[in-house]
Amino acid sequence: MNRLLFILSVLIGLSCIGLSNMLVSGKDIVVVSNQLKHNKFLKVHCRSKNDNLGVHYFFIGESYNFTFHDNLWGSTLFWCDLYQGPHFKHHQPILAYEYLRKEYDITSNKWVAKENGIYLSQDGKDAVFKYEWDGP
Ligand SMILES: *[C@@H]1O[C@H](CO)[C@@H](O)[C@H](O)[C@H]1NC(C)=O
């Protein structure tokens, strides 16, 4: 086999691994839900390296979600800034989704903004406390 053919087949092989990784992992979802009190609304701004999902506002009881596929290289990462309206005195950035930290293929990250902090429920499991407002 000549050198060019060898390099080409390695490249094709690598893309197949990436592609199957994407197809197998299917569609993922991030949900952010407002369960604050005292008529506060929630301002949410989510981003990844390549996507800016814009600023969205939600009343109590409402939620926001977006879906995506893990990228070919398994480096999918979304973060969101959460702010408590109407005065935006309290703010917290969260790591909304990260492929690399998954112990298995998590498909749903549901974040719940409450008065005493921000909770995460993964794939429908019990919500666990993850961030305090104005935390590190
Ligand atoms: C995601 O948002 C859409 C549009 O607002 C809504 O119809 C859908 O039920 C939501 N899905 C989840 C799982 O929250």
The ligand as a Gaussian input file, in Angstrom:
#p B3LYP/6-31G(d) Opt

LIG

0 1
 C      -38.802000      21.527000      25.503000
 O      -39.345000      22.749000      25.045000
 C      -40.387000      22.597000      24.109000
 C      -40.742000      23.960000      23.559000
 O      -40.912000      24.883000      24.577000
 C      -41.547000      21.869000      24.757000
 O      -42.601000      21.702000      23.855000
 C      -41.069000      20.527000      25.287000
 O      -42.115000      19.890000      25.998000
 C      -39.864000      20.687000      26.187000
 N      -39.333000      19.371000      26.515000
 C      -38.935000      19.035000      27.751000
 C      -38.448000      17.645000      27.917000
 O      -38.970000      19.802000      28.698000

